[in-house]
Amino acid sequence: MKRYTVLDLREVKENLGDHYQHTLRDSYQGVCEVCSEPVGQSLNECPVCQTPIVWRNSPRWKLLFGSPDAYERLLNVVAPEETTGVELCRLAELPGFANQSEADRWRRVAKKLGESRMLGLVRHAIEKRGKGRAALAYALNLAEKISREQPRPRLQEGPRPSGQEKKVLF
């Protein structure tokens, strides 16, 4: 779910048609999708509802706040919920997972492999790949591979004396 508004100077230009003046391009405004408040290109959040704003194709916004793509990536970051994810992001020096599906994949694998095994994988990934997205991707893919190859516990079948519980085999 998007929690921010993306405005595009090209769309403003198309809407204005012949009335668009290139010399006034820094003064054009967009409209916040949440509260319908006019928002200028010198703002990165709506003054009324504080919704983050990203302006595409705006030289003024890019000069003040940097790349719109990088800003959107930061807005889409999902904070890890479990301790192994927090540790991975801390060691890799990342603010969190790139998106919700990546966080969900980590949570599923962490639940299956357990905390101590995941912490070992995190340390291994940091040693192998260093810091950044490469370490996170390596740790996630390695954990998924191990979880696929790890056999699931199965119940021992066959005759057993009454009163005896089933044994779990690995």
trRosetta pair geometry for C-beta under 8 A, 3 or more apart (Angstrom, degrees):
i j d omega theta_ij theta_ji phi_ij phi_ji
2 6 7.9 -68 -169 -12 143 104
3 51 7.5 -148 160 -146 63 87
3 52 7.2 57 114 30 80 109
3 75 6.8 -157 69 173 92 103
4 51 6.2 155 -128 169 48 85
4 52 3.9 -39 -119 78 113 100
4 53 6.9 -169 -175 -77 93 21
4 54 6.1 62 141 -10 128 103
4 72 7.5 -157 73 -120 144 72
4 75 5.0 -20 -19 -178 148 153
5 30 7.8 172 141 120 123 128
5 32 5.5 -149 -24 -143 169 59
5 33 4.5 170 -112 12 110 101
5 34 6.7 -114 -54 -10 120 90
5 39 7.6 120 90 29 141 159
5 46 7.1 65 19 -48 136 113
5 51 5.6 68 -10 127 105 123
5 52 7.2 177 27 92 68 53
5 53 5.2 -19 69 -112 99 69
5 54 7.2 -178 91 27 49 70
6 54 4.9 -22 -110 70 70 104
6 56 6.4 30 -178 -20 98 111
6 68 7.9 92 -138 -178 97 124
6 72 7.4 20 -92 -96 116 122
7 11 7.5 -125 -173 54 61 123
7 12 7.6 37 172 -42 101 111
7 30 3.5 -93 -140 -49 144 179
7 31 7.8 144 -103 39 122 43
7 39 7.0 -168 -28 79 155 117
7 53 6.4 0 4 -170 113 100
7 54 7.1 168 26 84 67 50
7 55 5.2 -24 74 -107 97 66
7 56 7.1 -171 92 20 44 76
7 58 7.9 29 99 -31 97 135
8 11 4.3 84 77 3 102 105
8 12 7.1 -169 98 -7 56 81
8 30 8.0 101 30 -96 36 140
8 55 7.5 149 -94 -164 27 55
8 56 4.4 -19 -108 63 79 108
8 57 5.7 49 -163 29 77 114
9 12 5.3 -49 -151 35 41 116
9 13 6.3 46 149 -23 67 102
9 25 6.6 50 -166 -171 131 103
9 28 6.8 112 -134 77 86 133
9 41 7.4 28 -80 -97 112 132
9 55 6.7 52 -39 180 93 101
9 56 6.9 -141 10 90 77 58
9 57 4.4 -131 45 98 101 97
9 58 4.6 140 -39 -75 128 79
10 13 5.5 -51 -150 35 34 115
10 14 6.4 35 151 -19 65 103
10 56 7.4 -45 13 105 100 101
10 57 5.0 39 -26 65 94 166
11 14 5.6 -50 -146 36 35 112
11 15 6.3 35 154 -19 66 105
12 15 5.8 -55 -148 37 30 111
12 16 6.3 21 156 -12 64 110
12 20 7.6 123 125 -109 78 116
12 28 5.0 116 158 154 150 141
12 30 6.4 -100 -71 -82 119 84
13 16 6.0 -62 -145 42 28 105
13 20 4.8 57 -141 -121 70 161
14 17 7.2 24 179 -69 34 58
16 19 4.6 -111 177 74 91 93
16 20 4.1 117 95 -61 126 84
16 28 7.7 -92 -37 -122 146 133
17 20 6.7 171 72 -9 21 98
20 25 7.9 40 -176 -91 96 81
21 24 4.4 53 83 20 106 107
21 25 7.6 -137 98 -47 57 65
22 25 5.7 -11 -160 -37 43 114
24 27 4.9 -56 -177 40 83 115
24 28 6.8 99 128 -43 88 84
25 28 6.1 -38 -158 4 40 114
25 58 7.9 -175 152 -133 101 72
25 59 7.6 59 111 28 127 104
25 60 7.9 176 114 -14 87 113
26 41 6.1 -119 -157 59 58 138
26 42 8.0 51 179 -50 95 96
26 58 8.0 109 -113 -167 59 94
26 59 7.5 -65 -83 69 94 93
26 60 4.5 110 -129 -52 98 143
27 40 7.6 -45 -156 -138 40 107
28 41 7.0 51 71 -29 68 117
29 38 4.5 37 143 -177 144 101
29 39 6.0 152 -167 70 93 34
29 40 5.1 -53 -103 -87 94 55
29 41 7.5 -133 -102 -25 49 72
30 38 7.4 149 80 -153 29 58
30 39 5.4 -29 69 63 80 92
30 41 8.0 88 -1 -70 98 71
30 53 7.7 156 71 -159 124 124
30 55 7.2 178 1 -106 138 93
31 36 5.7 -7 -179 -149 112 53
31 37 7.2 153 -154 72 64 28
31 38 6.1 -42 -98 -97 66 50
31 39 6.9 139 -118 14 14 89
32 35 5.1 7 97 49 129 77
32 36 6.3 -91 69 -32 80 10
32 37 4.7 14 21 49 124 79
32 38 7.9 -99 -4 -40 84 5
32 39 5.3 96 -52 -30 86 125
32 46 4.2 49 -101 -104 145 134
32 48 7.1 -153 34 47 161 109
32 49 6.5 156 155 36 152 117
32 51 5.9 124 -159 56 116 127
32 53 7.0 -82 -102 -86 86 113
33 36 7.9 27 -140 -70 14 54
33 51 7.6 -116 54 126 78 160
34 46 6.7 -134 51 3 115 165
34 49 5.0 -124 104 87 130 161
34 51 4.6 146 8 -39 144 155
35 46 6.3 136 36 162 117 152
35 48 5.0 -130 104 94 159 130
35 49 4.3 166 -25 -25 133 128
35 51 7.4 176 1 2 99 125
37 46 5.6 111 63 -164 124 110
37 47 6.7 -128 140 53 148 83
37 48 4.5 156 -45 8 160 133
37 49 7.2 173 9 1 129 94
39 43 5.6 -110 -169 68 92 130
39 46 5.6 -78 -87 -107 128 71
39 47 7.5 171 -109 0 82 85
39 53 5.4 -159 158 -108 153 161
40 43 5.6 95 65 2 76 103
41 55 5.3 78 -133 -111 81 171
41 58 4.8 -156 -145 -173 126 143
41 60 4.5 81 123 80 126 123
41 61 4.8 -104 -175 -50 87 95
42 60 6.3 -62 -74 151 72 121
42 61 7.4 -139 -86 -88 27 65
42 64 6.2 122 -143 -45 62 165
43 46 7.4 93 137 -91 136 24
43 47 6.7 -76 -136 -45 155 88
43 53 6.0 46 110 51 89 140
44 52 6.5 -17 154 -153 79 75
44 53 5.7 -165 -166 60 31 82
44 54 7.6 32 -147 -83 79 47
44 61 7.5 127 -83 -153 80 97
44 64 7.5 -154 -44 114 107 116
44 65 5.1 125 -79 -94 130 150
44 71 7.4 -120 -148 -156 122 145
45 50 5.3 5 165 -156 127 51
45 51 6.4 166 -157 79 77 32
45 52 5.2 -46 -98 -104 85 42
45 53 5.7 175 -97 6 21 89
46 49 4.9 9 92 50 134 79
46 50 6.2 -90 66 -34 81 10
46 51 4.6 28 10 44 121 83
46 53 6.1 119 -49 -45 68 114
52 75 5.6 -161 94 -113 159 131
54 61 7.9 116 -170 162 42 144
54 68 5.0 107 -179 -153 104 97
54 71 5.5 167 -113 100 108 124
54 72 5.6 33 -107 -69 166 90
54 75 7.3 -109 -50 -3 125 152
55 58 3.9 -18 139 20 123 142
55 60 7.8 -16 100 74 155 84
55 61 3.6 156 62 -25 127 170
55 62 7.8 -112 88 -38 100 68
55 68 6.6 -122 77 -94 44 125
56 68 5.1 -169 -94 109 65 175
58 61 3.9 53 94 17 123 110
58 62 6.2 164 88 -14 64 86
59 62 5.7 -60 -145 41 30 112
59 63 6.2 35 156 -25 66 107
60 63 5.8 -55 -150 32 28 113
60 64 6.6 16 156 -9 63 110
61 64 6.0 -64 -149 43 31 105
61 65 5.8 -29 174 31 70 111
61 68 7.2 43 117 -73 122 102
62 65 7.1 -77 -120 59 20 72
62 66 6.7 -28 -160 155 57 10
62 67 6.8 30 -138 -92 94 34
62 68 6.9 -65 -89 -31 87 86
65 71 6.1 31 144 -80 115 143
66 70 5.8 -55 131 67 118 129
66 71 6.4 145 81 -50 97 101
67 70 4.1 79 75 10 109 106
67 71 6.6 -175 93 -9 57 84
68 71 5.5 -56 -145 39 34 113
68 72 6.2 36 155 -21 67 104
69 72 5.8 -53 -148 35 30 110
69 73 6.6 34 152 -21 63 103
70 73 5.6 -50 -151 32 34 114
70 74 6.7 34 151 -17 63 103
71 74 5.7 -54 -154 35 34 112
71 75 6.5 32 149 -18 65 106
72 75 5.5 -55 -146 38 36 111
72 76 6.2 29 156 -16 68 109
73 76 5.9 -61 -146 40 29 107
73 77 7.2 56 150 -50 60 86
73 98 7.0 -41 -159 -145 92 86
74 77 5.8 -25 -160 -13 37 117
74 95 7.0 51 -139 41 77 157
76 98 6.9 16 111 171 110 56
76 99 5.7 -21 157 -95 114 76
77 95 4.8 6 -174 99 162 114
77 96 4.2 113 170 58 100 109
77 97 6.9 139 -161 67 63 42
77 98 6.9 -50 -108 -122 60 27
78 96 5.3 -154 80 143 38 127
78 97 4.6 -28 64 64 97 98
78 98 7.7 -4 19 73 91 21
78 99 6.3 54 -9 175 119 15
78 100 5.3 131 -72 -85 154 54
78 102 7.2 159 45 66 125 94
78 103 4.4 -89 108 -35 137 143
79 95 7.7 -67 -93 152 73 76
79 96 4.5 -90 -94 -104 38 141
79 97 7.9 -141 -52 19 2 81
80 84 7.9 -119 173 84 139 53
80 85 2.8 -167 -159 127 135 117
80 86 5.0 -157 86 -59 122 55
80 88 7.1 128 -71 52 164 100
80 89 5.5 -169 -4 -10 128 132
80 96 5.9 -169 -21 -139 71 83
80 97 6.3 107 -70 -23 80 100
80 103 6.5 -165 -104 -131 59 100
80 106 7.0 -60 -124 104 105 149
81 85 6.5 40 40 53 47 143
81 103 7.3 84 -1 -178 96 116
81 107 6.7 20 51 -95 115 118
82 85 5.0 91 61 10 77 104
82 86 7.1 -143 98 -6 39 90
82 106 7.7 -161 42 129 116 102
82 107 6.3 141 -8 -114 125 76
82 110 5.4 159 85 124 159 159
82 115 7.8 -140 167 -102 116 94
83 86 5.5 -54 -146 37 35 114
83 87 6.2 36 155 -20 67 106
83 115 6.5 25 67 -138 116 119
84 87 5.7 -53 -147 37 32 112
84 88 6.3 35 153 -21 64 105
84 106 7.7 -163 99 172 105 106
84 110 5.1 180 53 -126 139 128
84 115 5.9 -159 -50 -138 112 67
84 118 3.9 -2 -138 121 155 131
84 119 5.8 -119 -114 -65 93 67
84 122 6.2 -164 -167 -41 84 135
85 88 5.6 -50 -145 34 32 113
85 89 6.3 27 158 -13 65 106
85 97 7.2 -40 -162 -44 120 110
85 103 7.2 56 -144 -139 151 78
85 106 5.3 95 -93 138 112 141
85 107 7.4 -19 -46 -71 139 69
85 110 7.0 -76 -39 -51 92 156
86 89 6.1 -59 -148 41 28 106
86 90 6.2 29 153 -21 64 110
87 90 5.6 -55 -144 36 30 113
87 91 6.2 21 161 -11 66 109
87 119 6.3 4 90 -119 162 85
87 122 5.5 63 110 151 109 168
88 91 6.2 -61 -145 42 25 103
88 92 5.9 9 162 -4 64 117
88 106 7.7 -131 41 -145 156 139
88 122 4.6 -119 -85 -127 83 116
88 125 7.4 16 -135 68 101 138
88 135 7.7 -176 -170 127 87 102
88 136 6.2 104 156 -113 115 79
88 139 5.8 -165 -135 98 129 165
89 92 6.0 -62 -133 50 26 102
89 94 4.8 -97 -148 73 76 89
89 95 7.0 -40 -174 113 123 11
89 96 5.6 0 -124 -99 151 36
89 97 7.5 -88 -80 -45 121 59
89 136 7.3 38 -90 -98 61 122
90 93 7.5 18 175 -75 28 40
91 122 6.4 118 37 162 145 105
91 123 7.7 -114 -147 -96 172 51
91 126 4.8 -61 146 -89 127 147
91 131 7.3 -142 142 -110 60 86
91 135 7.5 -115 110 138 95 149
92 125 7.9 -26 -74 116 113 113
92 126 6.5 -130 -72 -98 71 95
92 131 5.2 147 -155 -153 47 65
92 132 6.0 -128 -178 10 92 13
92 133 7.7 108 170 -63 130 22
92 135 4.5 -166 -111 79 111 126
92 136 5.2 85 -166 -52 175 91
93 131 4.9 21 24 -172 110 130
93 132 7.0 -19 65 -66 95 52
94 132 6.9 109 -65 -139 103 31
94 133 6.9 107 -95 -74 136 58
94 136 6.1 -12 3 -49 160 140
96 103 7.5 -5 167 -82 100 117
97 100 7.7 110 100 -91 125 19
97 102 4.2 -176 -178 99 117 112
97 103 4.1 -179 47 -64 157 83
97 106 6.6 -141 -87 2 138 138
97 136 7.4 174 -112 -179 65 139
98 102 5.2 70 47 10 83 156
98 133 7.3 47 -59 -127 121 113
99 102 5.3 100 57 8 69 102
99 103 7.3 -133 103 -2 39 91
100 103 5.5 -56 -149 39 38 112
100 104 6.2 39 153 -21 70 105
101 104 5.5 -51 -145 37 34 113
101 105 6.4 40 153 -22 64 102
102 105 5.7 -49 -148 32 31 113
102 106 6.6 31 152 -18 62 105
102 140 6.8 -47 -160 -121 88 162
103 106 5.8 -54 -151 36 32 112
103 107 6.3 33 152 -21 65 107
104 107 5.6 -53 -145 36 32 113
104 108 6.4 34 156 -20 65 104
105 108 6.0 -55 -150 33 29 110
105 109 6.5 20 157 -11 64 109
105 140 6.1 58 113 -167 122 116
105 144 6.8 -28 179 -76 109 123
106 109 6.1 -62 -147 42 29 105
106 110 5.9 28 157 -20 67 112
106 140 5.9 -70 -82 -113 87 101
106 143 7.5 58 -128 78 62 152
107 110 5.8 -55 -141 38 27 111
107 111 6.4 31 157 -23 62 106
108 111 5.9 -57 -154 31 27 112
108 112 6.7 18 153 -13 63 109
108 147 8.0 122 124 152 86 169
109 112 5.8 -61 -151 39 34 108
109 113 6.0 8 163 -1 72 114
109 118 7.4 127 120 -102 92 113
109 140 7.3 150 27 -151 155 62
109 143 4.3 92 155 136 145 114
109 144 5.5 -87 -89 -78 136 60
109 147 5.0 -133 -135 -29 84 151
110 113 6.4 -64 -131 49 26 94
110 114 7.7 -134 -180 39 55 5
110 115 7.2 40 -173 -88 96 53
110 118 5.0 26 -122 -86 82 158
110 143 7.5 -3 -63 179 60 147
112 147 4.8 77 95 -139 140 120
112 150 7.3 149 149 68 112 139
113 117 4.3 -118 160 89 102 132
113 118 5.5 124 92 -56 120 86
113 121 7.6 21 134 -13 159 139
113 143 6.3 -107 -6 -159 155 96
113 146 6.6 52 -100 105 132 118
113 147 5.7 -93 -53 -83 102 97
113 150 7.2 155 -99 -11 81 163
114 117 4.9 79 68 17 90 107
114 118 6.7 -165 91 -9 42 94
115 118 5.8 -64 -146 40 28 109
115 119 6.2 28 159 -21 67 106
116 119 5.8 -52 -147 34 31 111
116 120 6.7 34 153 -18 62 104
117 120 5.7 -55 -156 35 33 114
117 121 6.6 33 148 -18 65 105
117 146 7.8 -161 164 128 124 147
118 121 5.5 -52 -150 36 36 113
118 122 6.4 42 150 -25 66 101
118 143 6.5 35 -119 -119 82 132
119 122 5.4 -46 -147 31 35 116
119 123 6.6 35 154 -16 64 102
120 123 5.9 -54 -149 37 32 109
120 124 6.3 32 152 -19 65 108
121 124 5.5 -55 -145 39 32 114
121 125 6.2 34 155 -22 67 106
121 139 5.6 117 141 -151 98 87
121 142 5.9 178 -156 101 114 118
121 143 5.3 92 159 -76 166 94
121 146 7.4 -131 -91 15 134 151
122 125 5.9 -54 -147 34 28 110
122 126 6.5 25 155 -16 63 106
122 139 5.7 39 -104 -136 52 143
123 126 5.9 -56 -148 36 31 109
123 127 6.4 29 154 -16 65 108
124 127 5.8 -59 -149 39 30 110
124 128 6.0 21 157 -15 67 114
124 139 7.7 137 74 -105 83 85
124 142 7.5 -119 97 121 123 164
125 128 5.8 -60 -139 43 28 107
125 129 5.7 -22 178 25 68 113
125 135 4.9 114 144 -169 98 78
125 136 7.6 99 149 -78 143 19
125 138 4.8 158 -142 96 101 105
125 139 3.5 -51 -55 -69 167 92
125 142 6.6 -163 -79 28 105 140
126 129 7.0 -70 -119 57 18 77
126 130 7.1 4 -168 -170 53 8
126 131 7.0 24 -142 -81 87 59
126 135 5.4 46 -95 -155 52 139
126 139 8.0 18 -37 -62 66 124
128 135 7.7 142 71 -119 78 80
128 138 6.4 -146 91 148 121 154
129 132 7.9 -115 138 60 102 82
129 134 4.6 -153 178 122 124 100
129 135 4.1 176 89 -87 116 66
129 138 4.6 167 -32 9 150 154
130 134 6.9 33 59 74 90 120
130 135 6.0 -128 78 -56 44 115
131 135 5.9 -45 -132 -3 20 142
132 135 6.0 112 60 11 51 96
132 136 7.5 -103 124 1 37 96
133 136 5.5 -58 -149 40 40 112
133 137 5.9 36 156 -18 73 108
134 137 5.9 -56 -144 40 28 108
134 138 6.1 30 156 -20 64 110
135 138 5.7 -55 -144 38 29 112
135 139 6.2 28 157 -19 64 107
136 139 5.9 -56 -147 37 28 109
136 140 6.3 25 157 -17 64 110
137 140 5.8 -57 -145 39 29 110
137 141 6.2 23 160 -13 65 110
138 141 6.1 -60 -144 41 26 105
138 142 6.0 23 159 -17 64 113
139 142 5.9 -58 -142 40 25 109
139 143 6.1 25 159 -19 63 110
140 143 5.9 -56 -145 37 26 110
140 144 6.4 25 156 -17 62 107
141 144 5.8 -55 -147 37 31 110
141 145 6.4 33 154 -21 65 105
142 145 5.7 -53 -148 34 32 113
142 146 6.4 29 155 -16 65 106
143 146 5.8 -54 -146 39 31 109
143 147 6.2 29 155 -19 65 108
144 147 5.7 -56 -144 38 30 110
144 148 6.4 32 155 -21 64 104
145 148 5.9 -56 -152 33 30 110
145 149 6.4 15 156 -8 65 111
146 149 5.9 -64 -145 45 31 104
146 150 6.0 40 156 -34 68 106
147 150 5.7 -44 -138 24 31 116
151 154 7.8 -59 158 -13 107 101
151 170 6.4 133 81 -175 112 62
153 168 4.8 1 -176 -174 123 113
153 169 7.0 148 -156 69 69 42
153 170 6.0 -39 -103 -90 76 71
154 168 7.5 143 69 -154 27 66
154 169 5.8 -28 66 61 79 95
155 166 4.8 -8 -157 168 108 138
155 167 7.6 126 -157 72 59 42
155 168 6.5 -46 -100 -102 53 60
155 169 7.7 105 -158 16 8 87
156 166 6.1 173 49 -170 79 80
156 167 4.5 9 13 65 134 89
156 168 7.4 -135 -15 -83 89 13
156 169 5.4 102 -68 -27 90 112
160 164 4.9 -121 162 77 113 121
160 166 7.5 -168 5 -95 166 55
161 164 5.1 76 67 -5 79 123
